[in-house]
Amino acid sequence: MSRRRLLGTLAAASGLATVGAYSRGVWALKSQDHPVVLTGTSFDLAIGATPMAFTGRIRPTTSVNGSIPAPILRWKQGTEVTLRVTNHLDTQTSIHWHGILLPFQMDGVPGISFPGIAPGETFVYRFQVRQAGTYWYHAHTRFQEQTGLYGPLVIEPMQPDPIKVDRDYVVMFSEWTDENPEMVFAHLKKMSDFYNFQQPTVGDFVRDVSQMGLSQALAKRAMWNQMRMNPTDLADISTATYTYLVNGTTPDANWTAIAKAGERVRLRFINGSATTTFDVRIPGVKLTVVSADGQDVEPVQVDEIRIAVAETYDVVVQMPADKAYTIFAQSMDRSGYARATLAPEPGMRAEVPKPDPKTWLTMADMGMGDMDMGDMNMGHMGTGNVNMRDMGMDTMSSAHGMQPMTPQPGAAPHDMSAMSGQTLAAPAAMAGMDHDKPAVMPGMEKASNEMGHAMGGMGDMSGMGPQVDMRSMNPSGSLSDPGPRLRNNGRRVLTYADLKTVA
């Protein structure tokens, strides 16, 4: 039996078990099917186990009304919605309405705000819809989100929407694994880079030697080894087990949004993945961002958007011509991609771009800024000598009015030998200091307090003991940085600094 026929049979079978709006085709299973859209103020959602085949293997899933993703729920700002959620699983379940303002009893976090929905039970969610925009909902029980319990929320504003478009589509990114998510989690607990197949290789070393010389190539690797970090650690899970989906559809199945030349199309991007960050673009088409996480923003035109887990972005595009354009969402680790198409007719395809190069992380990405890592013994951070200048403490006295640590004319000399060369033995040199007693040296108690305030509690080196592998000394506060593997790629990439809410 072909995959298409098999999935059609499953969809029909699930339809026989439901009624009303649920008897329509499962919107994630065929690229041209219309999605299941439920509107109004009263909803019945049935959570069950539905066998599906995303990669050719029939696997158990956690579906809502037989659909993955779950049906699109369309609400209206200012109304009260009632959602009766029935659990047909043999284990507990729940739904979290992500980003929605509501009473805590309706949040759906088992063990925190309510006891969960037991097998065979129906829980009634009821609350006022106080906002508008693009959101989503998903499970908050074990790994049910990973197995399919997630869906889009579209809330229409109370007033007429100022953004006028000809067509409106939800584009939901997610991932699927044929493995049991419990086993995926177990693998990561045993080895955090279990699914990382981008580790530095001998070939990479040979290339670096040819480009930068033997000594620099060795120093490059020694630096990362001293920090005990992986320069390609951009994602916990890769396509070693994941298949990336758009609206529940694999890249080969090619989910398609229909639009004609000249039409304005609103694409509601939702990252409904469990762990994956996507970099999204439509080659040949500009993206005008008009909303972020349900909040309207001043329109900004970009080529590419990095969308983290659970984020939503609404973009408006204008179809340049009557031809196909690829909606391309590559994972941040560049191990794979989700793909869909924007085209005037079903069945059309456009060229799929190659994923960007798999570059290494930089010191800035590690929160180290431009620090010279070769001068710091990273293997002894927190247990050996920490250079005060590297920590920025050589400027403390001027910034916070501290007393200078060098003897002044007419002042009694202090024995500063313990701080010769502006170094501090940590925590050994601090261990003998009783902070509950008056300081031995005049003014040093105040200086210690000033240091602690300036360094966020690091004045007594708290959080720097042997249990701490390392601590960022220069974390980046830049909102205008596109992020690793997006810098200087020749495309205009959206940053958080570009987002300004509409007044």
DOSEMI-816662 format. One record per residue (C-alpha): residue in one letter; x, y, z. Coordinates in steps of 0.2 Angstrom, whole numbers, padded with zeros to 4 digits, always signed. Each point is the difference from the previous one (the first is absolute). Example, Ala and Ser with C-alpha at 12.3 -4.5 7.8 and 13.67 -1.06 7.14 Angstrom:
<drendrens>
A+0062-0022+0039S+0006+0017-0003
</drendrens>
This chain:
<drendrens>
M+0000+0000+0000S+0007+0017-0005R+0003+0013+0014R-0013+0012-0007R-0013-0014+0000L+0005-0006+0017L-0002+0017+0008G-0017+0003-0009T-0006-0016+0007L+0006+0005+0018A-0009+0017-0003A-0016-0008-0005A+0001-0012+0015S+0003+0014+0012G-0015+0010-0008L-0012-0015+0003A+0004+0002+0019T-0004+0018+0001V-0015+0011-0005G-0003+0017-0007A+0015+0011-0005Y+0012-0014+0004S-0006-0011-0014R+0010+0011-0013G+0017-0006-0006V+0015+0000+0011W+0008+0016-0005A+0018-0005+0003L+0000-0016-0010K-0002+0007-0018S+0008+0015-0006Q-0015+0007-0009D-0014-0004+0013H-0008+0015+0008P+0005+0000+0019V-0013-0004+0013V-0005+0017+0006L-0012+0001+0015T-0008+0017+0004G-0012+0007+0012T-0001+0000+0019S-0003-0018+0004F+0012-0014-0005D+0001-0019+0003L+0018-0007-0001A+0004-0018+0001I+0018-0005+0005G+0004-0018-0006A+0013-0012-0007T+0000+0000-0019P+0012-0011-0010M+0008+0011-0014A+0015-0002-0012F+0011+0015-0003T+0015-0008-0005G-0007-0017-0007R-0001-0008+0017I-0017-0001+0009R+0003+0007+0017P-0012+0005+0014T-0004+0018+0002T-0009+0012+0012S-0013+0008-0011V-0015+0012+0003N-0016-0005-0009G+0011-0011-0010S+0011+0014-0007I+0019+0004+0001P+0002+0015+0002A-0016+0002+0010P-0014+0010-0008I+0002+0019-0002L-0011+0008+0013R-0006+0017-0005W-0007+0011+0014K-0006+0018+0001Q+0007+0013+0012G-0012+0005+0014T-0010-0017+0000E-0001-0014+0012V+0006-0017-0006T-0004-0017+0007L+0011-0015-0005R-0006-0017+0005V+0016-0011-0001T-0003-0019+0001N+0015-0012+0004H-0001-0016-0010L+0018-0005+0004D+0004-0013+0013T+0011+0013+0009Q-0003+0018+0007T+0000+0015-0012S-0001+0019+0000I-0001+0015-0011H+0010+0016+0003W-0007+0016-0010H+0017+0007-0004G+0001+0019+0003I-0018+0002+0004L-0005+0011+0015L-0012-0011+0011P-0004-0005+0018F+0014-0012+0006Q-0013-0014+0002M-0002+0000-0019D+0019-0001-0004G+0001-0019-0001V+0016-0004+0009P-0003-0016+0010G+0006+0001+0018I+0002+0019+0000S-0017+0007-0005F-0011-0015-0002P+0001-0019+0003G+0000-0004-0019I-0013-0009-0011A-0001-0018+0005P-0004-0014-0013G-0018+0000-0004E-0003+0017+0008T-0006+0017-0008F+0007+0016+0006V-0009+0016-0004Y+0011+0016-0003R-0010+0016+0001F+0007+0017-0001Q-0001+0018-0008V+0010+0003-0015R+0010+0016+0004Q+0012+0002-0015A+0002-0003-0018G+0013-0007-0011T+0009-0016-0005Y+0003-0013+0014W+0000-0018+0002Y-0004-0014+0013H+0008-0016+0005A+0002-0014+0013H+0008+0003+0017T+0001-0019+0004R+0016-0010-0003F+0004-0001-0018Q-0017+0002-0008E+0005+0016-0008Q+0014-0009-0009T-0012-0014-0006G-0012+0012-0008L-0011+0010+0013Y+0002+0017-0006G-0010+0012-0011P-0003+0018-0006L-0010+0014+0008V-0006+0015-0010I-0009+0013+0010E-0009+0013-0011P+0001+0018+0008M-0016+0009+0006Q+0002+0014-0011P+0003-0002-0019D+0018-0006-0004P+0010+0014-0007I+0011-0013-0010K-0010-0003-0016V+0005-0016-0010D-0007-0010-0013R+0004-0017+0007D+0004-0006+0018Y+0010-0016+0004V+0007-0008+0016V+0017-0007-0003M+0005-0011+0015F+0017-0007+0002S+0003-0016+0010E+0010-0016+0000W-0003-0018+0001T+0010-0015+0006D-0004-0019-0002E+0009-0003+0016N-0009-0001+0016P+0003+0018+0008E+0003-0008+0016M+0016-0008-0008V+0005+0016-0008F+0000+0008+0017A+0009-0015+0007H+0014+0002-0013L+0002+0018+0004K+0001-0003+0018K+0014-0012-0003M+0009+0010-0013S-0005+0018-0004D+0007-0001-0018F-0007-0017-0004Y-0008+0007-0016N+0013+0012-0005F+0009-0007-0015Q+0009+0017-0004Q+0015-0004+0012P+0017+0007-0006T+0009-0013-0011V+0017-0004-0006G-0005+0008-0016D-0005+0016+0008F+0017+0000+0009V+0010-0002-0016R-0010+0014-0008D+0003+0012+0014V+0019-0005+0000S+0001+0005-0019Q-0009+0016+0003M+0007+0006+0017G+0015-0010+0004L+0003-0014+0012S+0003+0010+0015Q-0016+0010-0002A-0010-0015-0004L+0006-0009+0015A-0004+0015+0011K-0017+0001-0007R-0004-0017+0006A+0009+0002+0016M-0011+0015+0005W-0016-0010-0003N+0007-0015+0010Q+0005+0010+0014M-0018+0007+0001R-0006-0017-0002M-0012+0006-0013N-0006-0005-0017P+0002+0013-0014T-0015-0008-0009D-0012-0001+0015L-0014+0010-0008A-0014-0013+0002D-0004-0014+0012I-0008-0011-0013S+0003-0001-0019T-0006-0009-0015A+0009-0015+0006T-0017-0004+0007Y-0011+0015-0005T-0011+0004-0015Y-0005+0018-0002L-0018+0004-0004V-0010+0014-0007N-0018-0002+0006G+0003-0018+0003T+0007-0003-0017T+0018-0006-0004P+0011+0010-0013D-0003-0013-0014A-0019+0001+0003N+0001+0019-0004W-0014+0009+0009T-0006+0014-0011A-0008+0017+0003I-0009+0007-0015A+0002+0018-0006K+0000+0009-0016A+0011+0013-0006G-0002+0017+0008E-0010-0007+0015R+0004+0005+0018V+0002-0016+0010R+0001-0001+0019L+0010-0014+0006R-0001-0004+0019F+0016-0009+0004I-0001-0010+0016N+0015-0010+0007G-0009-0015+0008S+0015-0010+0001A+0006-0009+0016T+0019+0006-0001T+0004+0007-0017T+0003+0018-0005F-0003+0004-0019D+0007+0013-0011V-0014+0004-0012R+0000+0008-0017I-0008+0000-0017P+0013+0003-0014G-0006+0013-0012V-0013+0007+0012K+0002+0014+0013L-0008-0003+0017T-0009+0014+0009V-0001-0004+0018V-0016+0007+0008S-0002-0010+0016A+0010-0009+0013D-0007-0012+0013G-0017+0007-0003Q+0005+0018+0002D-0001+0012-0015V+0016+0008-0004E+0005+0014-0012P+0003-0008-0017V+0018-0005-0004Q+0006-0008-0016V+0012-0014+0001D+0007-0014-0010E+0001-0013+0014I-0007-0003+0018R+0008-0011+0014I-0015-0007+0009A+0003-0008+0017V-0010-0014+0008A-0018+0006+0004E+0002+0017-0009T-0012+0006-0013Y+0002+0013-0014D-0013+0007-0012V+0008+0005-0017V-0009+0008-0015V+0007-0004-0017Q-0005+0006-0017M+0001-0013-0014P+0013+0006-0013A-0006-0011-0014D-0011-0015-0004K+0014-0013+0004A+0005-0011+0015Y+0010+0006+0015T+0008-0011+0013I-0004+0004+0018F+0016-0006+0007A+0003-0003+0019Q+0017-0007+0003S+0004-0006+0018M+0013+0010+0009D+0012-0014+0001R-0002-0002-0019S-0003-0018+0001G-0016+0001-0010Y-0015+0011-0004A-0019+0001-0001R-0007+0005-0017A-0016+0006-0008T-0005+0010-0015L-0009+0016-0005A-0007-0002-0017P-0015+0005-0011E-0004-0019-0004P+0001-0016+0010G+0014-0011-0004M+0012+0013-0005R+0018+0000+0007A+0014+0012+0001E+0019-0004+0003V+0004-0004+0018P+0016+0010+0005K+0014-0009+0008P+0002+0002+0019D+0013+0013+0005P+0018-0005+0005K+0002-0009+0017T+0011+0013+0008W+0007-0001+0018L-0006+0010+0014T+0010+0015+0005M+0006+0007+0017A-0014+0013-0001D-0012-0014-0001M+0007-0008+0016G-0002+0017+0009M+0018+0004-0001G+0000+0015-0011D+0017+0004-0007M+0010-0007+0014D+0016-0009-0004M-0003-0017+0006G+0018-0005-0002D+0004+0010+0015M-0013-0007+0011N+0002-0017+0009M-0018-0006-0003G+0003-0016+0008H+0002+0008+0017M-0014+0013-0001G-0007+0001+0017T+0013-0011+0008G+0016+0009-0004N+0007+0018-0003V-0012+0012-0008N+0007+0015-0008M-0009+0015+0006R+0003+0010-0016D-0009-0014-0010M-0014+0001+0012G-0002+0019-0002M+0004+0004+0018D+0015+0012-0004T-0013+0013-0004M-0011-0003+0016S+0007+0014+0010S-0004+0013-0012A-0017-0007-0005H-0006-0003+0018G+0010+0013+0011M+0010-0014+0008Q+0015+0005+0010P+0016-0003-0010M+0009-0016+0005T+0018+0008-0001P+0007+0010+0015Q-0004+0018-0001P+0012+0014+0007G-0003+0002+0019A-0010-0016+0001A+0006-0016+0010P+0007-0012-0012H-0009-0017-0003D+0007-0016-0004M-0006-0003-0017S+0012-0015-0004A-0015-0011-0001M-0006+0010-0015S+0016+0002-0009G-0002+0001-0018Q-0018+0004+0002T-0005-0019+0002L-0012-0008+0012A+0002-0018+0005A-0018-0006+0000P-0007-0007+0009A+0015-0005+0011A+0005+0017+0004M-0018+0005+0005A-0003-0016+0010G+0008+0007+0016M-0009+0016+0000D-0014+0001+0012H-0013+0012-0008D-0010+0001+0016K+0014+0009+0010P+0007+0017-0003A+0013+0001-0014V+0018+0001+0005M+0004+0014-0012P-0009+0016+0001G-0012+0003-0014M+0002-0018-0007E-0018-0005+0006K-0008+0014-0010A+0012-0005-0015S-0006-0018+0002N-0018+0005+0000E+0002+0012-0015M+0009-0014-0010G-0014-0012+0004H-0013+0012-0006A+0009+0004-0016M+0003-0018-0005G-0017-0007+0004G+0005-0009+0016M+0017-0005-0006G+0009+0011+0013D+0002-0015+0011M+0002-0011-0015S-0017-0009+0003G-0004-0011-0014M+0018-0003-0004G+0004-0015+0010P+0007-0017-0007Q-0017-0005-0005V-0001+0014-0014D+0009-0004-0016M+0001+0018-0006R-0008+0016+0001S-0003+0013-0014M+0010+0016+0004N-0006+0010-0014P-0018-0005-0005S-0006+0009-0016G-0015+0012+0003S-0002+0004-0018L-0018-0002-0007S+0006+0004-0018D+0011-0015-0002P-0008-0013-0012G+0009-0014+0009P+0012-0014-0005R+0000-0006-0018L-0011+0015-0005R+0013+0014+0001N+0006+0008-0016N-0009-0013-0011G-0005+0013-0013R-0018+0000+0006R-0010+0013+0010V-0003-0010+0016L-0014+0005+0013T+0007+0004+0017Y-0009+0004+0016A+0006+0018-0001D-0011+0001-0016L-0016-0003+0010K-0009+0015+0006T-0018-0002+0006V-0014+0011-0009A-0004+0015+0010
</drendrens>
